[in-house]
């Protein structure tokens, strides 16, 4: 009788404990993040619906005085049962929240990324366009509450909107943000305020460029998230000749190189040809596969709007901006501050004249 041989059991598979632990941690963290996101969105939408209900039922139709008394009673009962997060001040904020953001679809989208603390920072903003601008930028750039507060305090909206001619243009850009489209017009803040660089009214291109390089991180934050510094005085060789671009950046949202030229004078037609030459060279020698074509930014002491329109710089992917080195008070932000720029030029000329007269 032939004896049947029993197959030996296979050795157990070695478990990658470190890899398993890393995967489990990732699952836990992902689940926690999901729970936090859902909880935040649920809380925000709850406050929105409460604000809508309170405004509709007790504060409209000429019942303001009566409604306030009811509101005080309701909020007192809610606070006793659910905590001070539902006291009189809190429920009033919920009403203000609904009034400031009446579109539930927009609130639903924002609440996926903005916390209730973000909305509390946005509510005091009276201008609806400014409020929408900060909300959308906060959503796209993933600002924390502190960063949002800094952007509002630094009047980023006023800086961005200063050169826009109509509310329709600003509204269109906010619509682009909501659709997830980051455009060059949104990225390039016009005009750039470079007061944080420590420049005085009298400045030169060398002073400006040196100051930008000393405070490069501040400059990038001012221009918008996504900028990366590439080179200063970027050399471009054509035959036996070398040319130098003042500054070169890369913007990851736009996926393109950004060439920057600094000019102390007002915008001149010759600047266009110079920038087009730089852009053609960068497109041929520096543009990587998958990137968009390079874009140029010319910083001038005072941009001549008529000249800019005449040369249709937008169509040629060239941006012309003013740079102002003294942050004006709020009331002066409503003007283009051409007088301030001209005054700076006069100071430069006056100082040059004084030097020439000195023995």
C-alpha positions in Angstrom: 0.0 0.0 0.0 1.4 3.3 -1.1 1.7 5.9 1.6 0.3 9.4 0.8 2.6 12.2 1.6 1.0 15.2 3.4 2.0 18.6 2.0 3.9 20.8 4.4 2.0 24.0 5.4 3.2 27.2 3.8 5.0 29.6 6.1 2.9 32.5 7.2 3.2 35.7 5.2 5.3 38.3 6.8 3.1 41.3 7.7 4.5 44.8 7.1 3.6 46.2 10.5 4.9 49.6 9.8 3.0 49.9 6.5 -0.1 48.5 8.1 0.1 51.0 11.0 0.6 53.9 8.6 -2.5 52.8 6.6 -4.6 52.5 9.7 -3.5 55.9 10.9 -4.4 57.4 7.6 -7.9 55.8 7.7 -8.5 57.2 11.2 -7.3 60.7 10.3 -9.4 60.7 7.2 -12.4 59.6 9.1 -11.8 62.2 11.7 -11.4 64.9 9.1 -14.6 63.8 7.4 -16.5 63.9 10.7 -15.2 67.3 11.5 -16.1 68.6 8.0 -19.6 67.2 8.2 -20.1 68.5 11.8 -18.9 72.0 10.8 -21.1 72.2 7.7 -24.1 70.9 9.8 -23.5 73.5 12.5 -23.1 76.3 9.9 -26.3 75.4 8.1 -28.1 75.1 11.4 -27.2 78.7 12.2 -28.3 79.8 8.8 -31.7 78.1 9.0 -32.2 79.5 12.5 -31.4 83.0 11.3 -33.8 82.6 8.4 -36.6 81.3 10.7 -36.1 84.0 13.3 -36.0 86.8 10.7 -39.0 85.5 8.9 -41.3 84.9 11.9 -40.5 87.6 14.5 -38.6 90.5 13.0 -40.3 91.3 9.7 -43.6 92.9 8.7 -43.2 95.9 11.1 -42.8 93.7 14.2 -39.3 94.8 15.1 -40.0 96.0 18.7 -42.3 93.0 19.4 -39.8 90.7 17.7 -36.9 91.8 19.8 -38.8 90.9 23.0 -39.7 87.5 21.6 -36.1 87.0 20.5 -34.9 87.8 24.0 -37.2 85.2 25.5 -36.4 82.5 22.9 -32.7 83.0 23.2 -32.9 82.9 27.0 -34.7 79.5 26.9 -32.3 78.1 24.2 -29.2 79.2 26.2 -30.6 77.5 29.4 -31.2 74.3 27.5 -28.3 74.2 25.0 -25.6 76.6 26.4 -24.5 80.1 25.8 -23.8 79.4 22.1 -27.5 80.2 21.7 -27.7 83.3 23.9 -29.2 86.7 22.7 -25.9 87.8 21.0 -25.5 84.5 19.3 -28.9 84.2 17.8 -28.7 87.8 16.6 -25.5 86.8 14.8 -27.4 84.0 13.2 -29.9 86.5 11.8 -27.1 88.6 10.6 -25.5 85.5 9.0 -28.7 84.8 7.0 -29.0 88.5 6.0 -25.3 88.6 4.8 -25.5 85.2 3.0 -29.1 84.7 1.8 -28.2 82.1 -0.8 -28.3 78.7 0.8 -26.4 77.0 -2.0 -23.5 79.4 -1.6 -23.5 78.8 2.2 -23.6 75.1 1.7 -20.5 75.3 -0.6 -18.6 77.6 1.7 -19.4 75.6 4.9 -17.5 72.6 3.5 -14.2 74.6 4.1 -15.0 77.6 6.2 -15.7 77.2 9.9 -18.2 79.3 11.8 -15.3 81.3 13.2 -14.5 82.3 9.6 -18.0 83.5 9.1 -17.9 85.5 12.3 -14.9 87.4 10.8 -16.8 88.0 7.6 -20.1 89.3 9.1 -18.9 92.8 10.1 -18.0 93.6 6.4 -20.7 95.8 5.1 -19.9 95.7 1.4 -21.4 92.6 -0.1 -18.8 92.4 -2.9 -16.0 92.6 -0.4 -17.6 90.0 1.8 -18.1 87.6 -1.1 -14.5 88.3 -2.3 -13.0 87.3 1.1 -15.2 84.3 1.4 -14.2 82.9 -1.9 -10.5 83.7 -1.6 -10.7 82.0 1.9 -12.2 78.9 0.4 -9.8 78.6 -2.5 -6.6 79.5 -0.6 -7.6 77.6 2.6 -6.9 80.5 4.8 -7.1 79.9 8.6 -9.0 82.4 10.7 -5.9 84.4 11.6 -4.9 84.7 7.9 -8.4 85.9 7.0 -8.3 88.5 9.7 -5.0 89.7 8.5 -6.2 90.0 4.9 -9.3 91.9 6.0 -7.2 94.2 8.2 -4.8 94.8 5.4 -7.7 95.8 3.1 -6.8 93.2 0.4 -10.2 93.7 -1.3 -9.7 97.5 -1.6 -6.2 96.9 -3.0 -7.5 94.4 -5.5 -10.5 96.4 -6.5 -8.9 99.8 -6.7 -8.2 99.6 -10.4 -11.5 97.9 -11.3 -13.9 100.3 -13.1 -17.3 98.8 -12.4 -19.0 96.5 -9.9 -19.8 94.2 -12.7 -16.1 93.5 -13.3 -15.6 92.6 -9.7 -18.7 90.5 -9.6 -17.5 88.6 -12.7 -14.2 87.8 -11.0 -16.0 86.6 -7.9 -18.1 84.3 -10.1 -14.9 83.0 -11.6 -13.6 82.1 -8.2 -16.9 80.3 -7.4 -16.5 78.3 -10.5 -12.9 77.4 -9.5 -11.2 79.5 -12.2 -8.1 81.3 -11.1 -7.4 84.0 -13.7 -4.4 86.2 -14.1 -6.6 89.2 -13.3 -7.4 87.7 -9.9 -3.7 86.9 -9.1 -2.2 90.2 -10.1 -3.3 92.7 -7.5 -3.5 96.1 -9.2 -2.0 98.3 -7.8 0.6 96.6 -5.6 1.2 98.4 -2.4 4.8 98.0 -1.5 4.8 100.1 1.7 5.8 97.0 3.7 9.1 97.0 1.9 10.2 100.1 3.8 10.5 102.3 0.7 10.2 106.1 0.9 8.5 108.4 -1.6 11.8 108.9 -3.5 12.8 105.5 -4.9 14.7 104.0 -7.8 14.3 100.8 -9.7 17.4 99.4 -7.9 16.0 100.4 -4.5 12.6 98.8 -5.4 14.1 95.6 -6.6 16.5 95.3 -3.7 13.7 95.9 -1.3 11.6 93.2 -3.0 14.4 90.7 -2.8 15.0 91.5 0.9 11.4 91.0 1.8 10.6 88.3 -0.9 8.2 86.4 1.3 6.1 89.5 2.1 6.0 90.4 -1.5 4.8 86.9 -2.5 2.0 87.1 0.1 1.0 90.5 -1.1 0.8 89.3 -4.7 -1.2 86.2 -3.8 -0.7 82.6 -2.8 1.0 80.4 -5.3 4.0 82.5 -6.2 7.5 80.9 -6.1 10.7 83.0 -6.6 12.8 81.7 -9.5 15.5 84.3 -10.3 16.8 87.9 -10.0 18.3 89.5 -13.1 17.5 86.4 -15.2 20.1 86.2 -18.0 18.8 85.6 -21.5 21.5 85.0 -24.1 20.7 85.7 -27.8 23.8 85.2 -30.0 26.6 87.2 -28.4 24.3 89.5 -26.5 23.0 89.0 -22.9 19.7 90.5 -21.7 18.5 90.5 -18.1 14.9 90.3 -16.8 14.5 92.0 -13.4 12.6 89.2 -11.6 11.2 85.8 -12.5 8.6 83.9 -10.6 6.5 80.8 -11.1 2.8 80.6 -10.2 1.6 77.1 -9.4 -2.1 77.9 -9.7 -1.7 79.5 -13.1 1.0 76.9 -14.0 3.2 79.5 -15.8 6.3 81.6 -15.4 5.7 85.2 -14.4 8.2 87.7 -15.8 8.4 91.0 -13.9 10.0 94.3 -15.0 10.2 97.3 -12.7 10.0 100.8 -14.1 10.3 104.1 -12.3 8.7 106.0 -15.2 5.2 106.1 -16.5 4.3 103.3 -19.0 6.0 103.6 -22.3 5.2 101.8 -25.6 8.8 100.5 -25.7 8.1 98.5 -22.5 5.7 96.3 -24.5 8.4 95.2 -27.0 10.9 94.5 -24.3 8.4 92.3 -22.4 7.3 90.5 -25.5 11.0 89.7 -26.2 11.4 88.3 -22.7 8.2 86.2 -23.0 9.2 84.7 -26.3 12.6 83.8 -24.9 11.1 82.2 -21.8 8.5 80.4 -23.9 11.2 78.8 -26.0 13.9 78.1 -23.4 12.3 77.8 -20.0 8.7 76.7 -20.4 8.3 73.1 -19.3 5.9 70.5 -20.8 2.4 71.0 -19.4 2.9 74.6 -18.4 0.9 77.5 -19.8 2.7 80.2 -21.7 4.7 82.8 -19.6 3.0 86.0 -18.6 4.5 89.4 -18.1 3.9 92.0 -15.4 5.3 95.6 -15.8 5.3 97.6 -12.6 5.3 101.3 -13.5 5.2 104.5 -11.3 1.9 105.4 -13.1 0.1 103.4 -15.7 -1.5 105.4 -18.5 -4.9 103.8 -18.9 -5.4 105.1 -22.4 -2.1 103.7 -23.6 -2.8 100.4 -21.9 -6.1 100.0 -23.7 -4.5 101.1 -27.0 -1.9 98.3 -26.9 -4.5 95.8 -25.7 -2.0 94.3 -23.3 -4.4 91.8 -21.8 -4.6 90.1 -25.3 -0.9 89.8 -25.3 -0.7 88.4 -21.8 1.0 91.5 -20.4 -0.2 93.2 -17.3 0.6 96.8 -16.5 0.3 97.9 -12.9 1.0 100.9 -10.7 3.1 100.6 -7.6 2.4 102.9 -4.7 4.8 103.0 -1.8 2.7 104.7 0.8 -0.5 103.0 1.9 -3.2 105.7 1.9 -5.9 106.1 4.4 -9.3 104.5 3.6 -10.9 107.6 2.2 -8.1 108.0 -0.4 -8.4 104.4 -1.5 -11.4 105.5 -3.6 -9.1 107.4 -6.0 -6.2 106.3 -8.1 -3.7 108.4 -6.2 -2.1 109.8 -9.3 -1.4 113.0 -7.4 0.6 111.0 -4.8 2.7 109.4 -7.5 3.4 112.7 -9.2 4.4 114.1 -5.8 6.9 111.3 -5.4 8.4 112.0 -8.8 8.7 115.7 -7.9 10.6 114.7 -4.8 13.0 112.6 -6.8 13.6 115.5 -9.2 14.0 118.0 -6.4 16.6 115.8 -4.6 18.5 115.3 -7.8 18.5 119.1 -8.4 19.8 119.6 -4.9 22.6 117.2 -5.4 23.6 118.8 -8.7 23.8 122.3 -7.0 26.0 121.0 -4.2 29.7 121.8 -4.7 
